[in-house]
Amino acid sequence: MLLPIRPYKKRVKIGDIFVLNLGDFYLFGQVVDTGKPFARFSKPHKVVIFNHKAKAEDEWSVALKSDHLIAPHFINNLGFSRGFMPVIAGCCPQDISEEEVCYLKKFPSKKYVDQQGVPCEKRTFIGMYGLGNYLTLGDLVSNALEVSR
């Protein structure tokens, strides 16, 4: 379960590194795109989460060398403004190649699509086709790490 740290009230930018507090450890993520339409939402933030557990908030540079924990996720601004995802640094974005990612679109029928909504084959990383928030992000991270929510 994500725990609040401190609100971040500034505008989120591409390359921003944020921290997630999961109680016993921290995870880090990065904003890899922002403001481009996705799944009929006009200005979502595309974020990635790194697979590196840390004991302190300042260990973010080590996390950037880690693999991604989950597929890129599109979220709104609530996680930042409510303090669950405060930005702690900025760096060059570490995105996943679009050839490795597809999204599961469940409505009107289940199918895999690329970022533009065009049907594609199932790929290495499978994300949700739609807008999430810090709660859906927390659930995906908890499921990937097999920790309680």
C-alpha positions in Angstrom: 0.0 0.0 0.0 1.3 3.4 -0.9 1.8 5.8 1.9 1.8 9.6 1.5 5.1 11.4 1.9 4.6 15.1 0.9 2.5 16.9 -1.7 4.2 18.1 -4.9 2.5 21.2 -6.3 4.7 22.0 -9.2 4.0 21.0 -12.8 5.3 17.5 -13.6 7.9 17.4 -16.4 9.4 14.7 -18.6 12.4 13.2 -16.7 11.1 13.9 -13.2 12.1 11.1 -10.7 9.5 10.4 -8.0 9.5 8.2 -5.0 6.8 5.7 -3.7 6.7 4.8 0.0 5.6 1.2 0.5 6.2 1.2 4.2 9.2 -1.1 4.6 11.0 0.3 1.5 10.9 2.8 -1.3 10.6 2.4 -5.0 11.3 5.0 -7.7 9.6 5.9 -10.9 10.1 8.4 -13.7 7.8 10.5 -15.9 8.8 9.5 -19.4 6.1 11.5 -21.3 3.4 14.0 -20.4 0.7 15.8 -22.2 0.2 13.5 -25.2 -3.4 12.1 -25.6 -3.9 8.5 -24.7 -7.1 6.5 -24.7 -9.2 9.6 -25.1 -7.6 11.4 -22.2 -5.9 14.7 -23.2 -3.0 15.2 -20.8 -1.9 12.0 -18.9 1.5 11.4 -17.5 3.3 8.2 -18.8 5.4 6.8 -15.9 7.6 3.8 -15.4 8.6 2.2 -12.1 12.0 0.7 -11.5 12.5 -2.7 -9.9 14.8 -1.5 -7.1 13.9 -1.5 -3.4 15.6 1.1 -1.4 15.8 2.0 2.3 16.0 5.7 1.8 14.6 8.4 -0.6 18.1 9.4 -1.8 19.0 6.1 -3.5 17.2 7.0 -6.7 20.3 7.0 -8.9 20.9 3.3 -8.3 17.3 2.6 -9.3 17.8 4.1 -12.8 20.1 1.2 -13.6 17.4 -1.3 -12.8 14.9 -3.0 -15.0 11.3 -1.8 -15.1 8.9 -3.5 -12.7 5.7 -3.0 -14.7 4.7 -1.8 -18.1 4.5 2.0 -18.6 1.4 3.3 -16.9 -0.7 6.4 -17.8 -1.9 8.3 -14.7 -3.5 11.6 -13.8 -1.9 14.2 -11.5 -3.4 13.1 -8.2 -0.5 11.0 -7.0 1.8 14.0 -7.1 -0.6 16.6 -5.7 -1.8 14.4 -2.8 1.8 13.5 -1.7 2.0 9.8 -2.8 4.5 10.5 -5.6 6.6 13.5 -4.7 9.2 14.5 -7.3 12.8 14.3 -5.9 15.0 14.8 -8.9 15.2 15.1 -12.7 17.1 13.1 -15.2 17.0 11.8 -18.8 13.9 9.7 -19.3 14.3 5.9 -19.2 11.4 4.8 -21.4 10.7 1.2 -22.6 10.8 0.7 -26.4 7.3 0.7 -27.9 8.1 -2.6 -29.6 8.1 -4.2 -26.1 4.8 -2.8 -24.9 1.1 -3.4 -25.7 -2.0 -2.4 -23.8 -5.0 -4.5 -22.9 -8.2 -2.8 -24.1 -11.2 -4.4 -22.5 -14.1 -2.5 -24.1 -16.0 -3.1 -26.4 -14.0 -6.4 -26.7 -10.8 -7.7 -25.2 -7.8 -7.0 -27.5 -4.2 -5.9 -27.4 -3.4 -2.4 -28.8 -0.4 -0.1 -29.2 -0.2 3.4 -27.6 -2.3 4.8 -30.5 -5.1 2.2 -30.0 -4.2 0.2 -33.1 -4.5 -3.6 -32.6 -1.2 -5.4 -32.2 0.3 -8.7 -31.1 0.9 -9.5 -27.4 4.3 -8.2 -26.3 6.7 -8.4 -23.3 5.1 -5.7 -21.2 1.3 -5.5 -21.0 -0.3 -2.3 -19.6 -3.8 -1.0 -19.1 -5.4 0.9 -22.0 -6.9 3.7 -20.0 -6.1 6.4 -17.5 -5.0 5.3 -14.0 -4.0 7.1 -10.8 -1.8 6.5 -7.8 -4.2 3.8 -6.5 -4.1 1.7 -9.7 -0.4 2.2 -9.8 0.0 1.1 -6.2 -2.1 -2.0 -7.0 0.1 -2.9 -10.0 3.3 -2.4 -8.0 1.9 -4.5 -5.0 0.9 -7.3 -7.4 4.3 -7.3 -9.2 6.2 -7.5 -5.9 3.6 -9.8 -4.3 3.2 -7.6 -1.2 -0.1 -6.9 0.6 -2.0 -3.8 -0.4 
